[in-house]
Each structure stands twice: as structure tokens, then as C-alpha cells.
Amino acid sequence: MKNEKGFTLVEMLVVLLIVSILILVTIPNVTKHFASIDSKGCSAYMTMLQGQVEAYKIDHMTTPTVSDLFSEKYIDSEEAKCPSGELVTIDAEGKVMLVGKSEGG
């Protein structure tokens, strides 16, 4: 008899079964957290934007718009958007608020 080394079909099927079970358990847990990640990212973005509004108010003694913040290089994007795609605006008092989903997002 030859002494052949390698995996048997049964061993390969057992490994495939274990990997499949791990994938089935992991994927729902990961996808379940995407909404909370977007929500926390949006909250952090709005807090940062509120800080930039306050800095602009101190520097210019007036309440800015999003385009004012962009033109004065307080923010990098002309359109203030959360990671989830929701648009953000600044009201007349300088409070940062969500507007809703952008057309592209």
C-alpha cells in the first residue's frame, strides 16, 4: 500500500460546513450595524460642522451658510452631506440640521 498524504473528501466537507456556518452567523451581525454606524457618523459630522459654524461666527461676526463655510475654507465640500447621504443645512440662528436624502444618494 502507498502512503498518500492529503485530505479526504469528508475532511474537506467538514471544513466547508464550518466555514459556511461562520459566514451565516457573521453576515447578519455585520449588516445589522451599518445603520447605527451611519447614524453615529452623521452625528459626528454635524457636531464638527457646528464647530465650524461657531468658528466662522467668531471670525466674521455673522452666521454663515454652507457655501460661506466652503468659500472661506472652513469645510472641504460645497455640499454638506452625512456619510449616509443625508444633506445638512444651517438655519438662520446658526444651528446645523438635517435636510434629508440628497438626489444622488
PAROVEX-543607 format. One record per residue: x, y, z of N, C-alpha, C, O in turn; residue in one letter. Coordinates in pm, whole numbers, plus 50000, padded with zeros to 5 digits. Each point is the difference from the previous one (the first is absolute). Last residue first. Example, Ala and Ser with C-alpha at 12.3 -4.5 7.8 and 13.67 -1.06 7.14 Angstrom:
REM residues 2
  neast  nnorth    nup  caeast  canorth   caup  ceast  cnorth    cup  oeast  onorth    oup  type
  51285   49775  50708   50082    50119  50006  49923   50109  50073  50051   50111  50017     S
  49978   49317  49976   49911    50119  50000  50090   50120  50000  50104   49998  50066     A
***
This chain:
REM residues 105
  neast  nnorth    nup  caeast  canorth   caup  ceast  cnorth    cup  oeast  onorth    oup  type
  47214   56042  49642   50028    49901  50102  49886   49929  50046  50012   49914  50086     G
  50002   50459  49590   50099    49904  49954  50020   49886  50096  50061   49900  49961     G
  49644   50461  50143   49951    49936  49879  50095   49893  49950  49956   49899  49946     E
  50028   50204  50581   50033    50076  49879  49952   49924  49878  49976   49879  50009     S
  49802   50106  50500   50084    49932  49901  50028   50091  49882  49914   50075  49955     K
  49976   50188  50486   49946    49875  49946  50098   49941  49900  50114   50045  49988     G
  49936   50331  50346   49897    50035  49902  49932   49875  49949  49878   49996  49990     V
  50396   50145  50495   49985    49909  49887  49889   50049  49908  49896   50046  50047     L
  50405   50295  50268   49886    49909  49999  50003   49910  49877  50058   50034  49896     M
  50220   50374  50439   50015    49900  49894  49886   49900  50010  49972   49948  50108     V
  50050   50588  50050   49988    49861  50045  50007   49906  49880  49933   50022  49900     K
  50064   50479  50115   50130    49932  49997  49997   49858  50051  50105   49943  50030     G
  49528   50388  49889   50065    50019  50130  50138   49933  50007  50072   50016  50098     E
  49647   49944  49515   50032    50143  50017  50070   50028  50132  50076   50097  50011     A
  49983   49405  49795   49886    50092  50005  50047   50142  50030  50119   50025  50015     D
  50123   49549  49722   50016    50088  50116  49883   50098  50000  49976   50068  49901     I
  50097   49396  49891   49993    50143  49975  50020   50076  50130  50001   49942  50109     T
  50064   49534  49625   50001    50078  50122  49996   50147  49962  50063   50041  49903     V
  49811   49435  49863   50050    50137  49991  49986   50071  50134  49908   49974  50077     L
  50161   49484  49823   49903    50102  50037  50065   50139  49995  50112   50020  50047     E
  50107   49543  49882   49948    50068  49883  49899   50108  50030  49952   50066  49908     G
  50333   49648  50390   49883    49926  49952  49936   50066  49878  49907   49944  49942     S
  50465   50255  50291   50043    49876  49933  49884   49918  49944  50018   49925  49905     P
  49894   50599  50133   50039    49895  50095  50051   49878  49923  49976   49989  49880     C
  50041   50527  49928   49928    49873  49999  50055   49906  50106  50121   49990  50019     K
  49900   50539  49735   50017    49934  50130  49913   49876  50004  49877   50009  49997     A
  50356   50269  49588   49872    49943  50042  50024   49923  50130  50070   49899  50000     E
  50293   50308  49801   49900    50103  49978  49861   49954  50044  49913   50083  50029     E
  50568   49749  50184   49900    49969  49898  49897   50111  49990  49957   50056  50101     S
  50416   49939  50219   50058    49959  49872  49900   49982  49888  50038   50001  49883     D
  49973   50357  50562   49966    49861  49966  50051   49970  49860  50025   50092  49922     I
  50081   50318  50257   49971    49939  50129  49962   49854  49982  50021   49918  50090     Y
  50100   50446  49569   50082    49883  50030  49984   49944  50143  50093   49945  50057     K
  49664   50413  49687   50103    50047  50093  50089   49887  50050  50081   50018  50091     E
  49557   49893  49613   50080    50102  49933  50111   50054  50089  50105   50042  49950     S
  49585   49639  50228   50083    49941  49894  50091   50106  49937  50119   49975  49980     F
  49567   50161  50343   50102    49916  50063  50094   49940  49897  50121   49990  50023     L
  49510   50253  49819   50096    50089  50065  50113   49920  50063  50117   50035  49987     D
  49522   49727  49832   50088    50051  49894  50102   50101  50055  50112   50008  49950     S
  49558   49818  50341   50094    49894  49963  50097   50050  49892  50119   49969  50004     V
  49702   50414  50294   49929    49893  49929  50104   49893  49970  50119   50020  50023     T
  49910   50345  50405   50034    49958  49864  49895   49907  49940  49915   49945  50070     P
  50090   50482  50304   49965    49859  49986  50024   49956  49856  49950   50064  49907     T
  50335   50335  50353   49875    49976  49930  49976   49849  49990  50094   49921  50012     T
  50319   50311  50146   49888    50065  50070  49867   49988  49925  49916   50090  50007     M
  50550   49721  49905   49933    50093  49908  49881   50074  50060  49940   50084  49934     H
  50353   49587  50307   50088    50070  49906  49932   50111  49923  50061   50104  49976     D
  49691   49617  50326   50101    50073  50075  50088   50084  49906  50031   50116  50030     I
  49652   49594  49776   49932    50110  50070  50100   50086  50077  49990   50123  49999     K
  50169   49484  49796   49970    50103  49900  49933   50121  50065  50033   50114  49969     Y
  50044   49510  50301   50128    50064  49966  49978   50113  49898  50060   50107  50012     A
  49568   49627  50099   50037    50085  50112  50132   50072  49973  50014   50118  50034     E
  49844   49568  49652   49907    50113  49999  50038   50097  50112  50005   50121  49978     V
  50222   49473  50006   50047    50089  49894  49910   50124  49988  50049   50109  49971     Q
  49824   49552  50330   50123    50064  50046  50055   50099  49898  50050   50106  50036     G
  49587   49627  49844   49956    50101  50096  50121   50075  50057  49994   50121  50022     Q
  50090   49513  49699   49950    50113  49922  49952   50113  50092  50019   50117  49970     L
  50115   49478  50228   50115    50067  49941  49957   50124  49924  50063   50105  50010     M
  49599   49623  50160   50071    50064  50110  50121   50077  49948  50026   50113  50043     T
  49734   49624  49652   49923    50118  50037  50065   50076  50115  49997   50123  50003     M
  50195   49467  49864   50017    50101  49894  49925   50128  50036  50053   50110  49980     Y
  49892   49518  50303   50135    50055  50013  50024   50110  49897  50061   50102  50031     A
  49535   49661  49941   50002    50080  50122  50136   50066  50020  50008   50117  50036     S
  49947   49578  49614   49926    50123  49970  50000   50092  50121  50017   50121  49986     C
  50171   49454  50064   50083    50080  49911  49934   50132  49967  50067   50103  49992     G
  49691   49581  50256   50107    50058  50082  50092   50087  49916  50048   50104  50046     K
  49615   49664  49726   49939    50095  50092  50106   50069  50085  49996   50122  50018     S
  50133   49527  49695   49965    50120  49924  49943   50108  50091  50031   50118  49985     D
  50055   49467  50212   50127    50062  49961  49973   50128  49922  50064   50102  50026     I
  49571   49629  50089   50050    50073  50118  50134   50067  49969  50029   50106  50055     S
  49780   49627  49608   49913    50115  50027  50051   50080  50119  50000   50123  49997     A
  50220   49468  49886   50026    50108  49904  49916   50124  50029  50049   50112  49989     F
  49944   49441  50242   50062    50116  50062  50026   50116  49903  50042   50107  50044     H
  49773   49456  49836   49909    50060  50097  50057   50131  50056  49923   50088  50040     K
  50330   49626  49668   49905    50085  49929  49903   50071  50094  49951   50109  49969     T
  50360   49578  50213   50070    50114  49941  49902   50095  49932  50009   50121  50019     V
  49827   49474  50163   50047    50088  50107  50071   50123  49945  49987   50108  50057     N
  49865   49547  49642   49888    50079  50057  50045   50095  50110  49945   50110  50012     P
  50398   49609  49797   49944    50099  49906  49880   50075  50059  49997   50123  49991     I
  50228   49504  50249   50068    50129  49998  49929   50104  49915  49987   50115  50044     T
  49870   49420  49994   49985    50067  50129  50054   50143  49993  49944   50089  50062     V
  50098   49628  49560   49858    50023  50025  49975   50071  50133  49903   50074  50013     L
  50540   49794  49875   49954    50107  49911  49854   50033  50026  49963   50117  50005     I
  50223   49518  50227   50059    50126  50046  49954   50118  49915  49973   50108  50053     L
  49898   49462  49809   49930    50038  50123  50054   50132  50054  49923   50086  50041     I
  50299   49725  49590   49866    50046  49962  49921   50046  50122  49932   50103  49994     S
  50489   49696  50075   50015    50133  49941  49864   50057  49961  49975   50119  50022     V
  50031   49438  50133   50036    50092  50108  50013   50143  49948  49949   50093  50062     I
  49977   49563  49621   49883    50018  50084  50027   50101  50112  49917   50087  50027     L
  50442   49781  49699   49907    50084  49925  49873   50028  50081  49949   50112  49997     L
  50362   49584  50182   50056    50136  50002  49906   50096  49927  49977   50111  50048     V
  49909   49437  49934   49985    50049  50137  50052   50144  50011  49935   50084  50062     V
  50126   49690  49530   49859    50036  50020  49975   50054  50140  49920   50092  50018     L
  50510   49740  49877   49976    50124  49927  49855   50047  50018  49975   50119  50014     M
  50146   49465  50169   50068    50109  50071  49975   50135  49933  49976   50100  50067     E
  49865   49513  49716   49923    50025  50121  50063   50115  50080  49927   50086  50051     V
  50298   49754  49568   49881    50074  49962  49918   50036  50123  49945   50111  50008     L
  50573   49820  50074   49893    49919  49942  49881   50089  49967  49994   50115  50045     T
  50545   50024  49965   49873    50006  50070  49899   49909  49931  49999   49988  49877     F
  50551   49928  50135   49902    50093  49946  49873   49994  50082  49989   49925  50096     G
  50462   49736  49773   49964    50105  50094  49904   50095  49932  50011   50027  49881     K
  50139   49423  50065   49970    50127  49935  49956   50101  50104  49918   49971  50088     E
  50335   49545  49876   49966    50094  50106  49979   50138  49936  50092   50081  49993     N
  49848   49393  49800   50070    50127  49996  49955   50087  50117  49884   49994  50041     K
  50130   49451  49919   49918    50118  50000  50087   50125  50000  50104   50006  50066     M
***
